[in-house]
Amino acid sequence: MTTPEQERWSRVKGRLRSTVGEDVYTSWFARMDLEGVQDKSVRLSVPTRFLKSWIQAHYAERVLSCWQAELPDVHRIDLTVRSAIRPVAPGKEAAPAIDPRRADRADGRTADLRATATVPVSANHDALGGSPLDPRLTFASFVIGRSNTLAHAAARQVAEGRRGDPVMFNPLYIHAGVGLGKTHLLQAVTWAGNSGNERKVLYLTAEKFMYGFVAALKTQTALAFKEALRGIDVLVIDDLQFLQGKSTQAEFCHTLNALIDAGRQVVIAADRPPSDLESLDDRVRSRLAGGLVVEMGSLGEELRLGILKSRVAAARAHHASFDVPDDVLNYLARTITHNGRDLEGAINRLLAHSKLNAQPVTLEMAEREVRDLIRPQEPKRIKIEDIQRVVARQYNVSRSDLLSSRRTANVVRPRQVAMYLAKTLTLRSLPEIGRRFGGRDHTTVLHAVRKIEALVAKDTALSEEVESLKRQLQE
């Protein structure tokens, strides 16, 4: 039964949604909960410190004004970060259902941490100076599909290792596009690895690593910072593509080498493979490529459907009457193809619309509410390695021939064609393409591009060959 306080909160959320717009509301306020109203103060909570700081910095006055429209006497909003665990009433067991306030963020992620493990693990990790952990991002809540099976298995292997065990692959390097579950896996490794309190597992974003190193330099505690990092059993670094600065990269390289040489585990995630991290030093790229490099592919339709079902189940634990028919789920899985966060956003919108308007979810409603999430199919991202492989096969030479210094006619022409395709089908710069073709100068690449452009304009056979290669690469 809905209480007057809950009804008032629903009206406030409706005002807030109208004020900031649907997209902003979904991004920042969908997981805000009312904890209580006392005297002239309203207590609200959000699941993460980041959400708290963002709302306080950008929307505090707006939230207060929406409350004052409902309760003019309210003069203060107290925003807190709610605990990942809920108190259990005496004589009752904790309900197995998942609180959607801790429900998935991207890939149908839902909390599965026991109350006995969450607090000490989080406290231990915070004591190590790690980046904030989300208690929902566990292995139990990770939805497995064809595109992420290997990455999931490798991450579990790392998480289940014990101190003193031989390291199977080091570093473990996971790369994927936005919203495909990299952060979920890395945080799952951290939660699982720390739960036994046997190993020290530290999760850091590249930004936090940079901040820590720069702060240590300023306070002349760099040596202590380095020693602390090198005392970690498992170092987990997220979003490595954001690592900037020569001194920071050099320190990261030293830390990486020290940990690997000492038999400690390193796990890294980025949005591209090591060879494509152009801003990183060659030594770092080489060391990263020397471990196990795993790509998490795009979400297949079956996996997207599994994520949607997981998200609906999480929402239903808190909103028992919320139901999404199978035809709507199938429609969402078929049409929202970009990433897991769009899938979560779709379910959040259907839940909000259904609850605020007291209407059941229908296919017509879904088509209307999620139309901006249905994006045109993005063209396939072509890699220089793919170009080299396809060209080598077409001209019956090896990839090492293309990268070598050989100047025989049967190698020069395929090499020039491959460089031309790399320039026209990727966003890589001429120096980067030259580096990827055996360390050649950018002028060599430019000469090859102009040469093939001129030949294609007058040689029909070569033009057809080049078009055939483009089709093979774009399929």
N, C-alpha and C positions, 0 to 999 in steps of 0.2 A: 504494500500500500504506500502510495506516494505521500510524503509528509509535506506540510506547508513550506518548510525550509527548502526541500528539494524542488518544489514547484517554483519557488522564488529564484533558485539557482538556474533552473531551466529558462526562465524569462530573461535573466541577466545574460546567459550565454547567447540567447537569441538576439539581444541588443548588441552584444559584442560582435557576433557574426555579421550583423547588418552594418555595423560601424566600420569594421576592418576589411570586410570582404571574405568570401569563402576560402580562397587560397591561403590568405594570411591566417585566418582562424584555424584551418586544418594544420598548418605548419607549426603554429606556436601555442594554440589554446585547446586543441582537441583532447589532450591528456591532462588538462588542469582539473583538479577536483576540489570540491568544497569540503573543508574539514569542520567548519562550524562558524557560527556568528555569536559574538559575545560583546555586550555593551555597544561600543561604537566601532568595533573592530571585526573584520571578516578574515577568517583564516583559510587560505587556499594552499594547495600543494601541487607540485609537479614532480615528475620522476627523476629529473637530472639537474645537476647544478648549472649546466649550460643553459637550459630552458629558464631556470630561475633568473640568472644574471641577464639574459637577453630581454625577458619580459620586464624586469625591473628597470632596465636601461631605456627601453623603447616604448613600453605600453602601460606603465604604472598608472599614469593619470587617466588613461582611457578606461582601464579596468575599474578604477575607483568611480569615475563618472557613471559608468553603467550600473554599478551598485547603488549609487546615490539616487538614480532615477527610480530605483525600487525601494530603497531605504534611505531617506534623506539624512538620517542621523549618523550614517556611517561616515567616519572621517579617516579611516586607516585600513590598508590592506596588508596583511602579514602573509608573505609568500615563503613557503618552506619546501625543502626537498624531502619527500616522504620516504620512509624506510622501505627497503625491499621486502621486508617481512611484516606480517600482520599479527597482532596478539591473538592468541587462541583462548576462547572462553573456557573456564574450568569445566572439566568433565567432557569437553568436546574435542574431537580431532579436527585438525585443519582440513578444510574442504579440499578435495583433489582438484576441483575446478580452478582455472587460471583467472586471476584478476586482470581484466583487460586494461586496467590502469598500468599494468606491467606487461601488456601484451606486445606483440611483435613490432619491430621498427622497420624492417625491410623485407625479410624473406620468410614471413610467417613466424617470426621469432616469438617464443613465449617463455615465460619464466618457469624453470624447473629446479630451482635451487632450494634445498631444504633449509629450514630456519637455523639448524645447528651449524650449517656450513657457511651461509652467506656472510654473516657479520664478521667472523674471524678472518675469512679469506679477504674480504674487502679492507678490513682494518690493517692486515699484514701488508697488503699491496699498497695501500696509501702510505704506510710507514716507510716503504721503499722509495716513495716519491713517484709512483706511477701515474699515468693518465687515468682519468675516471673510468670505472668499469660499469657496464650496464648489466644488472643481474638477470636480465631476460636472455642474454646472448650466450646460451649454453649449447652443448652438443645435443641435449635432449630436445631442444626446440628448433634445431636446424633441419630444414626440409631437404632431403637428399633426392637428387635426380641425376640423369645421365651426365649433365654438364659439370657437376661438382663432386662426383663420386671419388675420384682420385684425390682431389684436394682434401676432402673430408677424411678419407682413410689416412692420408699422410699426417694431417693435423692430429688425429686421434692417436696415431702411433707416437707422435712427439709427446702428447699430453699424458700418455700412460707410462712413459719411461720413468725410471727411478734413478736416483743419484748413483753414479758409478756405472750405470749401464753403458755399453758402447753406443755411440751416436750413429744411427744408420745413414742419415743424409744431413749434411750441414753446409750451408744454411738451407732451410726449407723456404723457398721463395714462391709465393702465390701471387699471380697477377690476374686482374679482371677489370672490366669496366665498372662504372658507378652502379651501386645498388644490386650487385650480384652475390653479396655475402662474404666478402673478404674480411671485413671488420668482425662480423659474426664469428667466423672461424678463429680469428686471432684472439678474440676475447674468450671464446670457449676454451682454447688452449690454456689461457691464463687462469680461468676459474678452476678448470680440472687439475691443472698442474699444482696450484696452490692449495687445493682442498685437503691434501694429505699433510700439509705443513712440513713435508720432507725436503722439498726443493724450493728455492727462491725463483719465482717466475715474475718477471717485470714486463708490463705492457706500456709502451711509450708510443705516442704519435711522433712523427718526424719533427713536428713543430715543438713538441715538449722536449725532445732531445736537444734541439737547437737552443731553446730557451734555457734549459738547464746548463748547457755548456757555456753559453754567453754569460749567464749569471755567475757561474763559477769563476770565469775569467775576471769578471768585475770585482768579485769579492776575494780574489786570490785564493780560491779553494779548488782550483782546477784539478790538482793532484788527488784530492779527496774524492772529487766527482768521478775521476777515472777509476780509482780503486774501487769505489762503490759499484760502478757498472761492471767491472771485471770480476766482482765477487758474486754476480748473478749466475744461477744455474741455467736458466732459460731466458734469453732476452728476446722480446717480441716487439718489433718495430712496424708501425702502420703508416701507410701513405708516404712511402720512401721518396716518391717523386717530388715531394715538397722540400727535401733536404737541400739547403742552399748554403753558399759560403765556403771558400776554400779551407779555412781553418776548421770549420765544423765537419766538413767532409773528410778532412785528414784525420780528425779525432775519431770519427765514425769508423774509418778504415782501420785505424790502430786497434780500436775496441773490438771490431769484427775479427781481426786476425788473432788478437789475444784470446778471445773466447773460443774460437774454433780450434786454435792450437792447444788450448787447455782441455779440449774435449767437452766444452760446454755447448749447449744447443742455441742456435739463433734461428728465429722465424721472422720472415719479412713479407710484407704485402705492398703492392704498388699497382698502379693502373696500366702498367706496360711491362714487357719483359726487360731483363737487365740490359740487353744490348740497345734498347731504345731510350735508356735514361741518359740522354745526351749531356745533361748538366753534371753528371757524376764523373769522377776521375776514372781513367781506364783501369787502374788497379782494383778499384771497388767493383766495377762492372765484371771484371774477370773473376774476382773471388765469389761474387754472387752467382755467376753462371756456373761455377764449379760445384754447386750443390744440386738439390733437386728443384727444378723450375717447373711449376705446375700452373696451367692456365685454367681458370674457371670460365666456361663458355656462357653464352647467352642462355636465358631460361627457356626451356622447351615448353610447349603448351601443357603437357602433362604435369610438369613441375610447377608451372604457374597455377594450375588448378589446385594442386596440393597446398600451395602457399595460401591461396584464397580460402580453402576449406579450414586450414589451421587458424587463419585470422578470424573467420566467422565463429569458430568454436570458442576462441578466446573472448570475443565480444559477447557471445551468448551466456557465458558464465556470469556476466554482470547484468546483462539485459536478456532475461530468459525468453521474452517474447520475440526477440530479434531473429528473423529467419530470412535467408536468401535462397530462393528457388534454384533448382539445378540449372534451368535454362539461363538464368541470370549469371550464375557462376561460369557456365560454359561460354557465355557471351564475353564476359570479362577476360577469361583466360585466353580466348581467341583473339581479342582485339587490343588488349593492353600488353604490349610486347616489350616495352623498353627496359624496365627493371622492377625489382621487388618493391621498391618504395612507391611506385605508381600503383601497384596492386593494393598495398596497405591504404594508400590515400583513397582508392575507390571504395573500399569497405568502410572507411571512416565516414565518407560522404553519405553512403547509403544508410549507415546507422544514424547519423545526425538527421538526415531528412526524414527517416522513418519515425524517429522519436519526437522530433520537434513538431512534425505535422500529423502525428498519429495515423500514419498510412502504412500499409504493407509494402514491401519491396516488390516492384514489378519490373518486367523487362523494359517497358516504356520509361519508367522512372530512371532506371540504370542508364539507358541510352542518353537521357537528357543530362543526368548529373555528372557523367564521366566523359563527356564528349571531348573535353580539352586534354584528357589523358591519352586519347587515341592518336598516337603520333604516326606520321608517315614512316614507312620502313627505311631505316638508315642504310646507305650503301655499305657493303662489306669493307672493313678496314684492311687494306692490303699491306703486307709487311715486305721489307726488302728481301728477307730470307725466302719468302714465297716466290718473289720475282726471280731470284737467282736459281731456285730449284726448278721452276717451270721452264725458264730459258735454257738451263743446262740440259734438261730432258729433251727439249725441242731440237737443240742443235747437236745432241749426242756428245756433249763434253761434261766434265765434272764441275761441281761447284768450286772446288779448289782451283781448277783451271781459271775460272772467272776472277778469282781473287789473286792469282799468281802474277808474276811479271812476264810471263810468256807473251811473245809478240807475233806468233804465227797467225796466219789469216783465219784458220779455223777456230781460233780463240778470240781474236780481236773483235770481229764482227759481233758474235754473241755477247761479249762483254759490253760493247757499245750499245747494243739493243737493251740489255739489262739496265744499264745506267739511264738510258732514255726513258724506259718504263718507270724506273724508280723516281725520276724527276716529274713525270706526268701523272703518275697514279698515287704518289704519296706526298705528304707535306714536308718531307725531309729537305734540309738545305743542301746546297752543293758540297760544302765541306763535310757534312755528315755522310752523304752518299759516297764521297771519295774515301772516307775513313772505313766505310763498310765494304768497300771493294779493294781491300788490301792496303789501305793507307795511302791512297792516291791523292794528288793535289786537286783542289776544286776546279782548276783550269782544265785538267784532263777530263773531268766530268762534263764541263761546259762544252768542250770540243766534241765529245761523244754525242751529246744531246743535239748540237747543231748539225753534226754529220748525219745522224739518223733522220732528223727533220728534213734535211735536203734530199736524202735518198728516197724517203717515203713519198715525197712530192712527185717524184718522176719514175720510181720503180714500183710498178703495180704488184709484182710478186712479193717484194719486201713489205709493201703496205698491207697486203692481205695477211702475211705472216704476223706482223705486229698486231693487227686487229684480232687475229686468232688467239694470240698470247693474252691480249687484254680480256677477251671473253673467258678464257680459262681461269684467269686470276680473279675475275669478278663473279664467277659462278659460286 
